Amino acid sequence: MRVLIVDDEPAMRRALARSLGARGVTVELARDGRSALELVQTRELDVVLLDVMLPDVDGLEVLERIKSLAPTLEVVMMTAFGDVGVALESVRRGAYHFLQKPFRSDDEVVVTLRNAAEKRRLATRTLELEREVSGEGDFAELVGSSRAMQAVYQRALAVAPTSSTVLLFGESGTGKELTARAIHRNSSRSPRALVTVNCSAIPPELVESELFGHVKGAFTGATATRPGLFDAASGGTLFLDEIGDLPLHAQVKLLRVLQQGEIKPVGSNEVRTVDVRVIAATHLDLRSMIHAGAFREDLYYRLAVVTFKLPPLRERREDIPPLAQHFLLRCATKAGRRVRRFSADALDALCRHPWPGNVRELENAIEHGVIFCTGEEMRVADLPIGVAPTSSLPPPLPPSGADAPTQPYKDARAVALEEFERRYFRALLEETNGNLSSAARLAGLDRSNLKRALRRAGLRE
């Protein structure tokens, strides 16, 4: 902690410097307001301990000048007993606190200064996060400075200028679409469209028509010729999300496009050339699907020219604070709320949560907190059930379960994960009264993934 003591009494300056120095505090001294302002501009400081009565400049004026020069620098005022009214006015003008002379103890001074320094540290960090998440850049939508995310940035920057097909792997909510957008935005195709389609959301009988278009009369209901998504993405990029859910008959047609750059609309004999870059993504294990006959091996290798693995949030917990701040500012602005920061307990709860729904679940949790937060600081109580430590989830298993070191780590981890998912999704269904749409939104999952998770947890047939 670096403290500037501003007092015109030499004995007071010496006594404070000796007491604080003995506690490991770095001390700077000033005898009047002008010298104090010079030091504020030339020294790295955390707190200013400022006397109200100075020989050259009024203490309140010095306070205002300090706050204009260094808004996050905290100021603690010192005042004699008769100047309490002035001290209260100084707090109204931005001082952190005031101390009455004579001090009750040296500990009172040290504790107050440490609390002020901690407030400055948090304020400075908040400003850094605001600048980080509001700045424009190659990956403005992808927040995170962990080693895992740095590897993603470097890989995306390397592949972006090319026309190579990209295959993204990762759990739901890890940012696969954002990564695809970043690759497109940094490519020569960025002036043209990025067209996004979720393969799992298209009925199997309509997949070919959606991707490649159809001519009038090609099937019942085809009352007009309609171009497909490849036409819409011409010259740009087509992002095929959840490619593992693409039916086998459509996989054959997609392979032809990737091999020859040609499409044939449903019901037409005309073959057209298209110039489209394909980025695909999945949360499934495509290699296992190949062995099971559910995914074509030749299509896999056509897609997997360049592959990415998007890390789950639980493997990059150091990115949770900047991500949370990013979503807090965005959601607060959208909702017209004045919440700007997290309490220490709330941030700790966010960092401890396992986030099975990854970044999407975190965003939903922050939006929930913004809705229920009534002040500028989000508290633990504002967070949704299942994230806050006081949630209604059952207590953890005793050591005789998966925590007992009587079985291999892999087996113990699987048991613990299964138990967590059962408890989490049971509590989720209770919270939403069994409404799957509400449960999916709260968990940050789409309905199809939620249904799979519920079946896996034995909560749905």
Protein Blocks (a to p, Z undefined) as FASTA:
>chain_A
ZZddddfbfklmmmmmmmmmmnopacdddfbfklmmmmmmmpccfbdcddfbdfkbcfkl
mmmmmmmmmmmlccdddddfklmmmmmmmmmnopabdcddddfbfklmmmmmmmmmmmmm
mmmmmmmmmmmmmpgcfklmlgcjbfklmmmmmmmmmmmmpmcdcddeddehilpmmmmm
mmmmmpmklmpccddddfklpcfklmmmmmnopaehkaghiabccddfklmmgoiacdde
hkllpcfklmmmmmmmmmnopacdehiabdcddddddddddfbdfklmmmnopacfklmm
mmmmpacddddfklmmmlmmmmmmmmmmmmmmmnopabfbdcfklmmmmmmpgolnlmml
mmmmmmmmmmmpcbfbdcfklpcehjamkbcbdcdddfklmmlccbcfklmmmmmmmmmm
mmmmmmmmmmnnopaklmmmmnopafklmmmmmmmnopaZZ
